[in-house]
Amino acid sequence: MKIVREKISIKELKKMAEEMFGDLVKAVVDVERKIMAIGGELHSDEVNYQHKELAQGRWFQLPFLEQMANIGSEVERAIIWQGKNRKYSQKAIERALELLDLTIADEKNRRRLKELTRLREALVDYFYFDNQFSSSATSWRKYFFAFAYAARKNNKILTD
């Protein structure tokens, strides 16, 4: 793992990617401190968890649909607070990204790795950068609503 405070070359990133996953390298960004940790096995290698109990294994017991629905709940909170209280919005998106990192680290989601890492990239772009993907509060709500609906429907089937 490498802590980055300045620029890193594409050549170095490619080398790290080859050593880990072949065509991608994982990174976690601390926006406030303006540093990145690159090349850990998990996005969460250098993170202090807000969801400590979930990070200790309970998250991995949840079905994928429930994981995504929970991430969506935090994204919804971030959207709601966006224009009202920047600090609350930022904390909510940090929790969402933490849960997403745990979802990415979950072995059962291995085949979804590309989608999940792209999702992370788009969320970070929307909440922290220039919104190059042209996301909107409405598009995020639509995306995550499908998971919440499916998780709820699935739970209802299991309890009937």
Secondary structure, 3 states (H helix, E strand, C coil): CEEECCCCCHHHHHHHHHHHCCCCCCEEEECCCCEEEECCCCHHHHCCCCCHHHHHHHHHHCCHHHHHHHHHHHHHHHHHHHCCCHHHHHHHHHHHHHHHHHHHHCHHHHHHHHHHHHHHHHHHHHHHCCCCCCCCHHHHHHHHHHHHHHHHHHHHHHHC
